[in-house]
Amino acid sequence: MLDEEDPSHIFLGEEAQEIVYLSDRTQLKPNSNKTPYELWKGRPTLIKHLKVFGSKCFIKRNDKNPRKFDTHVEEGILLGYYA
């Protein structure tokens, strides 16, 4: 992830959080056949929701009274996952 962009990128903090999020769900602990997520939560890791960091995404708007032809999403850039 970090190699694709300029290291002085303003989202380095978000990139670091993303790396921790992914490593908790994908790397196996030594002498165990489980990830840190499985050891903590007691259930297998689901990773089918993961998308590429920095890719285009759509964010659902939570307007109180949307009109019929108003857009219900905004375009954005994926900066990480929050548990």
PyMOL Python script that loads the backbone (N, CA, C, O; Angstrom):
from pymol import cmd

cmd.read_pdbstr("""\
ATOM      1  N   MET A   1       0.813  -1.187   0.000  1.00  0.00           N
ATOM      2  CA  MET A   1       0.000   0.000   0.000  1.00  0.00           C
ATOM      3  C   MET A   1       0.861   1.257   0.000  1.00  0.00           C
ATOM      4  O   MET A   1       0.652   2.175  -0.793  1.00  0.00           O
ATOM      5  N   LEU A   2       1.822   1.277   0.897  1.00  0.00           N
ATOM      6  CA  LEU A   2       2.615   2.489   1.046  1.00  0.00           C
ATOM      7  C   LEU A   2       3.501   2.756  -0.166  1.00  0.00           C
ATOM      8  O   LEU A   2       3.861   3.906  -0.416  1.00  0.00           O
ATOM      9  N   ASP A   3       3.860   1.715  -0.926  1.00  0.00           N
ATOM     10  CA  ASP A   3       4.734   1.905  -2.070  1.00  0.00           C
ATOM     11  C   ASP A   3       4.025   2.559  -3.245  1.00  0.00           C
ATOM     12  O   ASP A   3       4.685   3.152  -4.098  1.00  0.00           O
ATOM     13  N   GLU A   4       2.717   2.469  -3.315  1.00  0.00           N
ATOM     14  CA  GLU A   4       1.986   2.983  -4.461  1.00  0.00           C
ATOM     15  C   GLU A   4       1.882   4.496  -4.462  1.00  0.00           C
ATOM     16  O   GLU A   4       1.720   5.089  -5.529  1.00  0.00           O
ATOM     17  N   GLU A   5       1.967   5.134  -3.329  1.00  0.00           N
ATOM     18  CA  GLU A   5       1.812   6.569  -3.227  1.00  0.00           C
ATOM     19  C   GLU A   5       3.087   7.199  -2.675  1.00  0.00           C
ATOM     20  O   GLU A   5       4.006   6.505  -2.240  1.00  0.00           O
ATOM     21  N   ASP A   6       3.118   8.499  -2.704  1.00  0.00           N
ATOM     22  CA  ASP A   6       4.222   9.270  -2.158  1.00  0.00           C
ATOM     23  C   ASP A   6       4.262   9.069  -0.640  1.00  0.00           C
ATOM     24  O   ASP A   6       3.222   9.181   0.009  1.00  0.00           O
ATOM     25  N   PRO A   7       5.441   8.771  -0.048  1.00  0.00           N
ATOM     26  CA  PRO A   7       5.521   8.551   1.400  1.00  0.00           C
ATOM     27  C   PRO A   7       5.101   9.761   2.226  1.00  0.00           C
ATOM     28  O   PRO A   7       4.734   9.608   3.391  1.00  0.00           O
ATOM     29  N   SER A   8       5.145  10.955   1.652  1.00  0.00           N
ATOM     30  CA  SER A   8       4.728  12.143   2.391  1.00  0.00           C
ATOM     31  C   SER A   8       3.221  12.356   2.270  1.00  0.00           C
ATOM     32  O   SER A   8       2.715  13.455   2.496  1.00  0.00           O
ATOM     33  N   HIS A   9       2.532  11.308   1.918  1.00  0.00           N
ATOM     34  CA  HIS A   9       1.087  11.334   1.735  1.00  0.00           C
ATOM     35  C   HIS A   9       0.410  11.779   3.026  1.00  0.00           C
ATOM     36  O   HIS A   9       0.861  11.420   4.114  1.00  0.00           O
ATOM     37  N   ILE A  10      -0.658  12.548   2.922  1.00  0.00           N
ATOM     38  CA  ILE A  10      -1.306  13.083   4.119  1.00  0.00           C
ATOM     39  C   ILE A  10      -2.121  12.046   4.876  1.00  0.00           C
ATOM     40  O   ILE A  10      -2.546  12.307   6.002  1.00  0.00           O
ATOM     41  N   PHE A  11      -2.351  10.872   4.286  1.00  0.00           N
ATOM     42  CA  PHE A  11      -3.152   9.846   4.940  1.00  0.00           C
ATOM     43  C   PHE A  11      -2.312   8.698   5.488  1.00  0.00           C
ATOM     44  O   PHE A  11      -2.775   7.557   5.513  1.00  0.00           O
ATOM     45  N   LEU A  12      -1.094   8.974   5.925  1.00  0.00           N
ATOM     46  CA  LEU A  12      -0.231   7.927   6.464  1.00  0.00           C
ATOM     47  C   LEU A  12      -0.820   7.289   7.722  1.00  0.00           C
ATOM     48  O   LEU A  12      -0.651   6.088   7.930  1.00  0.00           O
ATOM     49  N   GLY A  13      -1.495   8.051   8.550  1.00  0.00           N
ATOM     50  CA  GLY A  13      -2.120   7.508   9.754  1.00  0.00           C
ATOM     51  C   GLY A  13      -3.207   6.501   9.419  1.00  0.00           C
ATOM     52  O   GLY A  13      -3.303   5.445  10.045  1.00  0.00           O
ATOM     53  N   GLU A  14      -4.029   6.836   8.423  1.00  0.00           N
ATOM     54  CA  GLU A  14      -5.079   5.925   7.997  1.00  0.00           C
ATOM     55  C   GLU A  14      -4.498   4.672   7.366  1.00  0.00           C
ATOM     56  O   GLU A  14      -5.027   3.575   7.545  1.00  0.00           O
ATOM     57  N   GLU A  15      -3.400   4.837   6.622  1.00  0.00           N
ATOM     58  CA  GLU A  15      -2.741   3.678   6.015  1.00  0.00           C
ATOM     59  C   GLU A  15      -2.188   2.741   7.092  1.00  0.00           C
ATOM     60  O   GLU A  15      -2.280   1.521   6.960  1.00  0.00           O
ATOM     61  N   ALA A  16      -1.621   3.304   8.146  1.00  0.00           N
ATOM     62  CA  ALA A  16      -1.095   2.480   9.229  1.00  0.00           C
ATOM     63  C   ALA A  16      -2.225   1.727   9.931  1.00  0.00           C
ATOM     64  O   ALA A  16      -2.072   0.550  10.258  1.00  0.00           O
ATOM     65  N   GLN A  17      -3.354   2.393  10.164  1.00  0.00           N
ATOM     66  CA  GLN A  17      -4.498   1.719  10.780  1.00  0.00           C
ATOM     67  C   GLN A  17      -5.015   0.595   9.887  1.00  0.00           C
ATOM     68  O   GLN A  17      -5.415  -0.457  10.385  1.00  0.00           O
ATOM     69  N   GLU A  18      -5.009   0.808   8.584  1.00  0.00           N
ATOM     70  CA  GLU A  18      -5.456  -0.213   7.635  1.00  0.00           C
ATOM     71  C   GLU A  18      -4.540  -1.435   7.679  1.00  0.00           C
ATOM     72  O   GLU A  18      -5.014  -2.569   7.617  1.00  0.00           O
ATOM     73  N   ILE A  19      -3.245  -1.210   7.784  1.00  0.00           N
ATOM     74  CA  ILE A  19      -2.286  -2.320   7.861  1.00  0.00           C
ATOM     75  C   ILE A  19      -2.530  -3.146   9.117  1.00  0.00           C
ATOM     76  O   ILE A  19      -2.500  -4.376   9.061  1.00  0.00           O
ATOM     77  N   VAL A  20      -2.772  -2.491  10.247  1.00  0.00           N
ATOM     78  CA  VAL A  20      -3.053  -3.206  11.494  1.00  0.00           C
ATOM     79  C   VAL A  20      -4.360  -3.985  11.368  1.00  0.00           C
ATOM     80  O   VAL A  20      -4.437  -5.141  11.786  1.00  0.00           O
ATOM     81  N   TYR A  21      -5.378  -3.365  10.799  1.00  0.00           N
ATOM     82  CA  TYR A  21      -6.680  -4.021  10.611  1.00  0.00           C
ATOM     83  C   TYR A  21      -6.524  -5.294   9.785  1.00  0.00           C
ATOM     84  O   TYR A  21      -7.070  -6.341  10.134  1.00  0.00           O
ATOM     85  N   LEU A  22      -5.774  -5.197   8.686  1.00  0.00           N
ATOM     86  CA  LEU A  22      -5.586  -6.360   7.812  1.00  0.00           C
ATOM     87  C   LEU A  22      -4.716  -7.422   8.460  1.00  0.00           C
ATOM     88  O   LEU A  22      -5.002  -8.612   8.325  1.00  0.00           O
ATOM     89  N   SER A  23      -3.663  -7.025   9.158  1.00  0.00           N
ATOM     90  CA  SER A  23      -2.779  -8.022   9.768  1.00  0.00           C
ATOM     91  C   SER A  23      -3.480  -8.781  10.889  1.00  0.00           C
ATOM     92  O   SER A  23      -3.196  -9.959  11.107  1.00  0.00           O
ATOM     93  N   ASP A  24      -4.394  -8.120  11.604  1.00  0.00           N
ATOM     94  CA  ASP A  24      -5.157  -8.814  12.649  1.00  0.00           C
ATOM     95  C   ASP A  24      -6.074  -9.879  12.064  1.00  0.00           C
ATOM     96  O   ASP A  24      -6.416 -10.847  12.744  1.00  0.00           O
ATOM     97  N   ARG A  25      -6.472  -9.709  10.817  1.00  0.00           N
ATOM     98  CA  ARG A  25      -7.425 -10.624  10.206  1.00  0.00           C
ATOM     99  C   ARG A  25      -6.790 -11.645   9.272  1.00  0.00           C
ATOM    100  O   ARG A  25      -7.465 -12.582   8.845  1.00  0.00           O
ATOM    101  N   THR A  26      -5.516 -11.489   8.947  1.00  0.00           N
ATOM    102  CA  THR A  26      -4.920 -12.388   7.961  1.00  0.00           C
ATOM    103  C   THR A  26      -3.685 -13.138   8.445  1.00  0.00           C
ATOM    104  O   THR A  26      -3.435 -14.246   7.969  1.00  0.00           O
ATOM    105  N   GLN A  27      -2.916 -12.595   9.350  1.00  0.00           N
ATOM    106  CA  GLN A  27      -1.674 -13.240   9.769  1.00  0.00           C
ATOM    107  C   GLN A  27      -1.932 -14.210  10.914  1.00  0.00           C
ATOM    108  O   GLN A  27      -2.609 -13.876  11.887  1.00  0.00           O
ATOM    109  N   LEU A  28      -1.388 -15.406  10.784  1.00  0.00           N
ATOM    110  CA  LEU A  28      -1.538 -16.422  11.824  1.00  0.00           C
ATOM    111  C   LEU A  28      -0.547 -16.184  12.949  1.00  0.00           C
ATOM    112  O   LEU A  28       0.580 -15.749  12.712  1.00  0.00           O
ATOM    113  N   LYS A  29      -0.963 -16.467  14.161  1.00  0.00           N
ATOM    114  CA  LYS A  29      -0.076 -16.353  15.309  1.00  0.00           C
ATOM    115  C   LYS A  29       0.866 -17.555  15.348  1.00  0.00           C
ATOM    116  O   LYS A  29       0.475 -18.641  14.920  1.00  0.00           O
ATOM    117  N   PRO A  30       2.092 -17.399  15.845  1.00  0.00           N
ATOM    118  CA  PRO A  30       3.004 -18.528  15.972  1.00  0.00           C
ATOM    119  C   PRO A  30       2.432 -19.604  16.903  1.00  0.00           C
ATOM    120  O   PRO A  30       1.761 -19.295  17.888  1.00  0.00           O
ATOM    121  N   ASN A  31       2.705 -20.859  16.578  1.00  0.00           N
ATOM    122  CA  ASN A  31       2.253 -22.014  17.359  1.00  0.00           C
ATOM    123  C   ASN A  31       0.726 -22.092  17.477  1.00  0.00           C
ATOM    124  O   ASN A  31       0.200 -22.709  18.403  1.00  0.00           O
ATOM    125  N   SER A  32       0.038 -21.474  16.553  1.00  0.00           N
ATOM    126  CA  SER A  32      -1.419 -21.517  16.545  1.00  0.00           C
ATOM    127  C   SER A  32      -1.877 -21.467  15.101  1.00  0.00           C
ATOM    128  O   SER A  32      -1.162 -20.974  14.229  1.00  0.00           O
ATOM    129  N   ASN A  33      -3.046 -21.969  14.858  1.00  0.00           N
ATOM    130  CA  ASN A  33      -3.590 -21.960  13.506  1.00  0.00           C
ATOM    131  C   ASN A  33      -4.700 -20.921  13.410  1.00  0.00           C
ATOM    132  O   ASN A  33      -5.607 -21.053  12.589  1.00  0.00           O
ATOM    133  N   LYS A  34      -4.633 -19.886  14.248  1.00  0.00           N
ATOM    134  CA  LYS A  34      -5.672 -18.872  14.292  1.00  0.00           C
ATOM    135  C   LYS A  34      -5.080 -17.478  14.161  1.00  0.00           C
ATOM    136  O   LYS A  34      -3.925 -17.239  14.512  1.00  0.00           O
ATOM    137  N   THR A  35      -5.893 -16.566  13.648  1.00  0.00           N
ATOM    138  CA  THR A  35      -5.505 -15.164  13.556  1.00  0.00           C
ATOM    139  C   THR A  35      -5.792 -14.479  14.884  1.00  0.00           C
ATOM    140  O   THR A  35      -6.531 -15.026  15.702  1.00  0.00           O
ATOM    141  N   PRO A  36      -5.226 -13.291  15.124  1.00  0.00           N
ATOM    142  CA  PRO A  36      -5.538 -12.567  16.353  1.00  0.00           C
ATOM    143  C   PRO A  36      -7.041 -12.283  16.498  1.00  0.00           C
ATOM    144  O   PRO A  36      -7.574 -12.304  17.607  1.00  0.00           O
ATOM    145  N   TYR A  37      -7.711 -12.020  15.388  1.00  0.00           N
ATOM    146  CA  TYR A  37      -9.153 -11.780  15.413  1.00  0.00           C
ATOM    147  C   TYR A  37      -9.899 -13.008  15.929  1.00  0.00           C
ATOM    148  O   TYR A  37     -10.808 -12.882  16.749  1.00  0.00           O
ATOM    149  N   GLU A  38      -9.517 -14.202  15.452  1.00  0.00           N
ATOM    150  CA  GLU A  38     -10.165 -15.435  15.898  1.00  0.00           C
ATOM    151  C   GLU A  38      -9.908 -15.695  17.383  1.00  0.00           C
ATOM    152  O   GLU A  38     -10.802 -16.149  18.097  1.00  0.00           O
ATOM    153  N   LEU A  39      -8.706 -15.412  17.842  1.00  0.00           N
ATOM    154  CA  LEU A  39      -8.393 -15.605  19.251  1.00  0.00           C
ATOM    155  C   LEU A  39      -9.179 -14.632  20.130  1.00  0.00           C
ATOM    156  O   LEU A  39      -9.596 -14.996  21.230  1.00  0.00           O
ATOM    157  N   TRP A  40      -9.385 -13.408  19.662  1.00  0.00           N
ATOM    158  CA  TRP A  40     -10.087 -12.394  20.439  1.00  0.00           C
ATOM    159  C   TRP A  40     -11.601 -12.601  20.418  1.00  0.00           C
ATOM    160  O   TRP A  40     -12.256 -12.571  21.460  1.00  0.00           O
ATOM    161  N   LYS A  41     -12.154 -12.812  19.210  1.00  0.00           N
ATOM    162  CA  LYS A  41     -13.612 -12.889  19.063  1.00  0.00           C
ATOM    163  C   LYS A  41     -14.167 -14.307  19.185  1.00  0.00           C
ATOM    164  O   LYS A  41     -15.346 -14.480  19.495  1.00  0.00           O
ATOM    165  N   GLY A  42     -13.335 -15.323  18.946  1.00  0.00           N
ATOM    166  CA  GLY A  42     -13.794 -16.695  19.041  1.00  0.00           C
ATOM    167  C   GLY A  42     -14.566 -17.184  17.832  1.00  0.00           C
ATOM    168  O   GLY A  42     -15.255 -18.202  17.903  1.00  0.00           O
ATOM    169  N   ARG A  43     -14.457 -16.471  16.729  1.00  0.00           N
ATOM    170  CA  ARG A  43     -15.121 -16.887  15.489  1.00  0.00           C
ATOM    171  C   ARG A  43     -14.193 -16.620  14.308  1.00  0.00           C
ATOM    172  O   ARG A  43     -13.287 -15.794  14.416  1.00  0.00           O
ATOM    173  N   PRO A  44     -14.403 -17.307  13.178  1.00  0.00           N
ATOM    174  CA  PRO A  44     -13.507 -17.117  12.040  1.00  0.00           C
ATOM    175  C   PRO A  44     -13.608 -15.711  11.441  1.00  0.00           C
ATOM    176  O   PRO A  44     -14.610 -15.013  11.594  1.00  0.00           O
ATOM    177  N   THR A  45     -12.544 -15.331  10.765  1.00  0.00           N
ATOM    178  CA  THR A  45     -12.462 -14.018  10.144  1.00  0.00           C
ATOM    179  C   THR A  45     -13.203 -14.005   8.824  1.00  0.00           C
ATOM    180  O   THR A  45     -13.059 -14.925   8.019  1.00  0.00           O
ATOM    181  N   LEU A  46     -13.993 -12.972   8.594  1.00  0.00           N
ATOM    182  CA  LEU A  46     -14.633 -12.747   7.309  1.00  0.00           C
ATOM    183  C   LEU A  46     -13.891 -11.619   6.606  1.00  0.00           C
ATOM    184  O   LEU A  46     -13.739 -10.531   7.162  1.00  0.00           O
ATOM    185  N   ILE A  47     -13.431 -11.872   5.390  1.00  0.00           N
ATOM    186  CA  ILE A  47     -12.671 -10.847   4.674  1.00  0.00           C
ATOM    187  C   ILE A  47     -13.276 -10.525   3.311  1.00  0.00           C
ATOM    188  O   ILE A  47     -12.640  -9.830   2.518  1.00  0.00           O
ATOM    189  N   LYS A  48     -14.481 -11.006   3.013  1.00  0.00           N
ATOM    190  CA  LYS A  48     -15.054 -10.760   1.695  1.00  0.00           C
ATOM    191  C   LYS A  48     -15.492  -9.307   1.526  1.00  0.00           C
ATOM    192  O   LYS A  48     -15.741  -8.879   0.398  1.00  0.00           O
ATOM    193  N   HIS A  49     -15.593  -8.545   2.595  1.00  0.00           N
ATOM    194  CA  HIS A  49     -15.991  -7.146   2.518  1.00  0.00           C
ATOM    195  C   HIS A  49     -14.826  -6.209   2.187  1.00  0.00           C
ATOM    196  O   HIS A  49     -15.047  -5.028   1.919  1.00  0.00           O
ATOM    197  N   LEU A  50     -13.598  -6.715   2.200  1.00  0.00           N
ATOM    198  CA  LEU A  50     -12.427  -5.860   2.021  1.00  0.00           C
ATOM    199  C   LEU A  50     -12.329  -5.329   0.599  1.00  0.00           C
ATOM    200  O   LEU A  50     -12.581  -6.051  -0.365  1.00  0.00           O
ATOM    201  N   LYS A  51     -11.964  -4.069   0.483  1.00  0.00           N
ATOM    202  CA  LYS A  51     -11.744  -3.402  -0.801  1.00  0.00           C
ATOM    203  C   LYS A  51     -10.331  -2.819  -0.813  1.00  0.00           C
ATOM    204  O   LYS A  51      -9.655  -2.797   0.216  1.00  0.00           O
ATOM    205  N   VAL A  52      -9.892  -2.354  -1.968  1.00  0.00           N
ATOM    206  CA  VAL A  52      -8.551  -1.794  -2.127  1.00  0.00           C
ATOM    207  C   VAL A  52      -8.486  -0.417  -1.467  1.00  0.00           C
ATOM    208  O   VAL A  52      -9.354   0.426  -1.690  1.00  0.00           O
ATOM    209  N   PHE A  53      -7.457  -0.197  -0.659  1.00  0.00           N
ATOM    210  CA  PHE A  53      -7.244   1.089   0.011  1.00  0.00           C
ATOM    211  C   PHE A  53      -7.044   2.173  -1.038  1.00  0.00           C
ATOM    212  O   PHE A  53      -6.237   2.009  -1.953  1.00  0.00           O
ATOM    213  N   GLY A  54      -7.765   3.270  -0.915  1.00  0.00           N
ATOM    214  CA  GLY A  54      -7.631   4.385  -1.844  1.00  0.00           C
ATOM    215  C   GLY A  54      -8.520   4.273  -3.069  1.00  0.00           C
ATOM    216  O   GLY A  54      -8.443   5.121  -3.959  1.00  0.00           O
ATOM    217  N   SER A  55      -9.360   3.250  -3.139  1.00  0.00           N
ATOM    218  CA  SER A  55     -10.228   3.091  -4.303  1.00  0.00           C
ATOM    219  C   SER A  55     -11.477   3.960  -4.157  1.00  0.00           C
ATOM    220  O   SER A  55     -11.801   4.430  -3.067  1.00  0.00           O
ATOM    221  N   LYS A  56     -12.169   4.161  -5.282  1.00  0.00           N
ATOM    222  CA  LYS A  56     -13.400   4.934  -5.278  1.00  0.00           C
ATOM    223  C   LYS A  56     -14.476   4.156  -4.531  1.00  0.00           C
ATOM    224  O   LYS A  56     -14.610   2.945  -4.701  1.00  0.00           O
ATOM    225  N   CYS A  57     -15.234   4.858  -3.708  1.00  0.00           N
ATOM    226  CA  CYS A  57     -16.343   4.226  -2.996  1.00  0.00           C
ATOM    227  C   CYS A  57     -17.519   5.199  -2.971  1.00  0.00           C
ATOM    228  O   CYS A  57     -17.382   6.376  -3.303  1.00  0.00           O
ATOM    229  N   PHE A  58     -18.649   4.690  -2.580  1.00  0.00           N
ATOM    230  CA  PHE A  58     -19.846   5.515  -2.501  1.00  0.00           C
ATOM    231  C   PHE A  58     -20.364   5.479  -1.071  1.00  0.00           C
ATOM    232  O   PHE A  58     -20.489   4.411  -0.473  1.00  0.00           O
ATOM    233  N   ILE A  59     -20.658   6.642  -0.535  1.00  0.00           N
ATOM    234  CA  ILE A  59     -21.057   6.800   0.854  1.00  0.00           C
ATOM    235  C   ILE A  59     -22.534   7.151   0.885  1.00  0.00           C
ATOM    236  O   ILE A  59     -22.957   8.123   0.259  1.00  0.00           O
ATOM    237  N   LYS A  60     -23.319   6.365   1.609  1.00  0.00           N
ATOM    238  CA  LYS A  60     -24.753   6.617   1.704  1.00  0.00           C
ATOM    239  C   LYS A  60     -25.015   7.855   2.546  1.00  0.00           C
ATOM    240  O   LYS A  60     -24.489   7.998   3.650  1.00  0.00           O
ATOM    241  N   ARG A  61     -25.838   8.746   2.006  1.00  0.00           N
ATOM    242  CA  ARG A  61     -26.211   9.962   2.721  1.00  0.00           C
ATOM    243  C   ARG A  61     -27.378   9.673   3.643  1.00  0.00           C
ATOM    244  O   ARG A  61     -28.266   8.893   3.298  1.00  0.00           O
ATOM    245  N   ASN A  62     -27.386  10.284   4.794  1.00  0.00           N
ATOM    246  CA  ASN A  62     -28.455  10.101   5.773  1.00  0.00           C
ATOM    247  C   ASN A  62     -29.264  11.387   5.923  1.00  0.00           C
ATOM    248  O   ASN A  62     -29.423  11.903   7.029  1.00  0.00           O
ATOM    249  N   ASP A  63     -29.771  11.895   4.814  1.00  0.00           N
ATOM    250  CA  ASP A  63     -30.599  13.095   4.865  1.00  0.00           C
ATOM    251  C   ASP A  63     -31.933  12.773   5.534  1.00  0.00           C
ATOM    252  O   ASP A  63     -32.479  11.683   5.366  1.00  0.00           O
ATOM    253  N   LYS A  64     -32.440  13.724   6.283  1.00  0.00           N
ATOM    254  CA  LYS A  64     -33.712  13.519   6.977  1.00  0.00           C
ATOM    255  C   LYS A  64     -34.881  13.426   6.005  1.00  0.00           C
ATOM    256  O   LYS A  64     -35.714  12.526   6.114  1.00  0.00           O
ATOM    257  N   ASN A  65     -34.945  14.350   5.061  1.00  0.00           N
ATOM    258  CA  ASN A  65     -36.052  14.391   4.101  1.00  0.00           C
ATOM    259  C   ASN A  65     -35.512  14.474   2.668  1.00  0.00           C
ATOM    260  O   ASN A  65     -35.567  15.542   2.058  1.00  0.00           O
ATOM    261  N   PRO A  66     -34.995  13.378   2.126  1.00  0.00           N
ATOM    262  CA  PRO A  66     -34.479  13.452   0.758  1.00  0.00           C
ATOM    263  C   PRO A  66     -35.627  13.589  -0.250  1.00  0.00           C
ATOM    264  O   PRO A  66     -36.706  13.028  -0.064  1.00  0.00           O
ATOM    265  N   ARG A  67     -35.371  14.331  -1.298  1.00  0.00           N
ATOM    266  CA  ARG A  67     -36.363  14.458  -2.363  1.00  0.00           C
ATOM    267  C   ARG A  67     -36.229  13.263  -3.303  1.00  0.00           C
ATOM    268  O   ARG A  67     -35.238  12.534  -3.272  1.00  0.00           O
ATOM    269  N   LYS A  68     -37.226  13.085  -4.119  1.00  0.00           N
ATOM    270  CA  LYS A  68     -37.292  11.902  -4.970  1.00  0.00           C
ATOM    271  C   LYS A  68     -36.089  11.790  -5.908  1.00  0.00           C
ATOM    272  O   LYS A  68     -35.548  10.697  -6.077  1.00  0.00           O
ATOM    273  N   PHE A  69     -35.661  12.887  -6.515  1.00  0.00           N
ATOM    274  CA  PHE A  69     -34.592  12.831  -7.501  1.00  0.00           C
ATOM    275  C   PHE A  69     -33.240  13.276  -6.949  1.00  0.00           C
ATOM    276  O   PHE A  69     -32.285  13.434  -7.710  1.00  0.00           O
ATOM    277  N   ASP A  70     -33.150  13.478  -5.652  1.00  0.00           N
ATOM    278  CA  ASP A  70     -31.856  13.802  -5.039  1.00  0.00           C
ATOM    279  C   ASP A  70     -30.968  12.568  -5.032  1.00  0.00           C
ATOM    280  O   ASP A  70     -31.450  11.438  -4.965  1.00  0.00           O
ATOM    281  N   THR A  71     -29.683  12.801  -5.101  1.00  0.00           N
ATOM    282  CA  THR A  71     -28.752  11.681  -5.026  1.00  0.00           C
ATOM    283  C   THR A  71     -28.714  11.158  -3.586  1.00  0.00           C
ATOM    284  O   THR A  71     -28.746  11.941  -2.636  1.00  0.00           O
ATOM    285  N   HIS A  72     -28.649   9.869  -3.436  1.00  0.00           N
ATOM    286  CA  HIS A  72     -28.639   9.256  -2.108  1.00  0.00           C
ATOM    287  C   HIS A  72     -27.240   8.820  -1.683  1.00  0.00           C
ATOM    288  O   HIS A  72     -27.064   8.292  -0.586  1.00  0.00           O
ATOM    289  N   VAL A  73     -26.243   9.037  -2.543  1.00  0.00           N
ATOM    290  CA  VAL A  73     -24.866   8.675  -2.220  1.00  0.00           C
ATOM    291  C   VAL A  73     -23.935   9.808  -2.618  1.00  0.00           C
ATOM    292  O   VAL A  73     -24.267  10.645  -3.458  1.00  0.00           O
ATOM    293  N   GLU A  74     -22.759   9.816  -1.995  1.00  0.00           N
ATOM    294  CA  GLU A  74     -21.694  10.713  -2.365  1.00  0.00           C
ATOM    295  C   GLU A  74     -20.473   9.885  -2.734  1.00  0.00           C
ATOM    296  O   GLU A  74     -20.239   8.818  -2.165  1.00  0.00           O
ATOM    297  N   GLU A  75     -19.707  10.376  -3.678  1.00  0.00           N
ATOM    298  CA  GLU A  75     -18.497   9.676  -4.101  1.00  0.00           C
ATOM    299  C   GLU A  75     -17.361  10.024  -3.156  1.00  0.00           C
ATOM    300  O   GLU A  75     -17.237  11.172  -2.729  1.00  0.00           O
ATOM    301  N   GLY A  76     -16.536   9.050  -2.828  1.00  0.00           N
ATOM    302  CA  GLY A  76     -15.421   9.282  -1.927  1.00  0.00           C
ATOM    303  C   GLY A  76     -14.261   8.341  -2.209  1.00  0.00           C
ATOM    304  O   GLY A  76     -14.262   7.616  -3.204  1.00  0.00           O
ATOM    305  N   ILE A  77     -13.269   8.361  -1.322  1.00  0.00           N
ATOM    306  CA  ILE A  77     -12.099   7.503  -1.431  1.00  0.00           C
ATOM    307  C   ILE A  77     -12.019   6.686  -0.150  1.00  0.00           C
ATOM    308  O   ILE A  77     -12.097   7.236   0.948  1.00  0.00           O
ATOM    309  N   LEU A  78     -11.864   5.370  -0.291  1.00  0.00           N
ATOM    310  CA  LEU A  78     -11.795   4.476   0.855  1.00  0.00           C
ATOM    311  C   LEU A  78     -10.477   4.679   1.599  1.00  0.00           C
ATOM    312  O   LEU A  78      -9.399   4.508   1.030  1.00  0.00           O
ATOM    313  N   LEU A  79     -10.577   5.047   2.884  1.00  0.00           N
ATOM    314  CA  LEU A  79      -9.392   5.289   3.697  1.00  0.00           C
ATOM    315  C   LEU A  79      -9.231   4.292   4.829  1.00  0.00           C
ATOM    316  O   LEU A  79      -8.266   4.385   5.587  1.00  0.00           O
ATOM    317  N   GLY A  80     -10.142   3.344   4.970  1.00  0.00           N
ATOM    318  CA  GLY A  80      -9.974   2.348   6.012  1.00  0.00           C
ATOM    319  C   GLY A  80     -11.287   1.821   6.519  1.00  0.00           C
ATOM    320  O   GLY A  80     -12.361   2.245   6.094  1.00  0.00           O
ATOM    321  N   TYR A  81     -11.178   0.884   7.439  1.00  0.00           N
ATOM    322  CA  TYR A  81     -12.325   0.241   8.042  1.00  0.00           C
ATOM    323  C   TYR A  81     -12.338   0.532   9.518  1.00  0.00           C
ATOM    324  O   TYR A  81     -11.285   0.594  10.153  1.00  0.00           O
ATOM    325  N   TYR A  82     -13.512   0.710  10.068  1.00  0.00           N
ATOM    326  CA  TYR A  82     -13.639   0.961  11.493  1.00  0.00           C
ATOM    327  C   TYR A  82     -14.480  -0.153  12.094  1.00  0.00           C
ATOM    328  O   TYR A  82     -15.585  -0.430  11.628  1.00  0.00           O
ATOM    329  N   ALA A  83     -13.961  -0.774  13.108  1.00  0.00           N
ATOM    330  CA  ALA A  83     -14.682  -1.888  13.729  1.00  0.00           C
ATOM    331  C   ALA A  83     -15.582  -1.423  14.840  1.00  0.00           C
ATOM    332  O   ALA A  83     -16.260  -2.236  15.468  1.00  0.00           O
TER     333      ALA A  83
END
""", "prot")
cmd.dss("prot")
cmd.show_as("cartoon", "prot")
cmd.util.cbc("prot")
cmd.orient("prot")
